[in-house]
């Protein structure tokens, strides 16, 4: 029994001290326990979260994906996905979630670990917007280059044409291709 108590104490210490959120819930999303980090991630307390349902924190987008995620979890016993969750104050954060079924008794028991990836997602969105902006600028430059009333070209180091616009091709009697 001492070995079991020692093992439980080590397990509890790990769960309480990891930098990820952790919760225990059933296959219907009813929450039976969580660590303090999980509560902080949702802007709440452990007391308020235990007894609630994951749906209470799920964004509309997550609710649409829930059936597929739960189906994969039931079929494979483990699932990894990203999802938006609503904090108690209504703000949304983005999490990378890893869930695994640890028991099939009494509605099942699932252990889920959440890692906040909100900043990463925001950086990815900023990068994506920057790429779109760069593509638009390149398209504008291409349009100007191709429609310029004067001959324009790009030469390599050996002064061979790499690229010419329509007007330069016309002046030199070249095909644009």
Secondary structure, 3 states (H helix, E strand, C coil): CHHHHHHHHHHHHHHHHCCCEEEEECCCCEEEEECHHHHHHCCCCHHHHCCCEHHHCECHHHHHHHHHHHHHHHHHCEEEEEEEEECCCCCEEEEEEEEEEEECCCCCEEEEEEEECHHHHHHHHHHHHHHHHHHHHHHHHHHHHHHCCCCCEEECCCCCEEEECHHHHHHHCCCCC
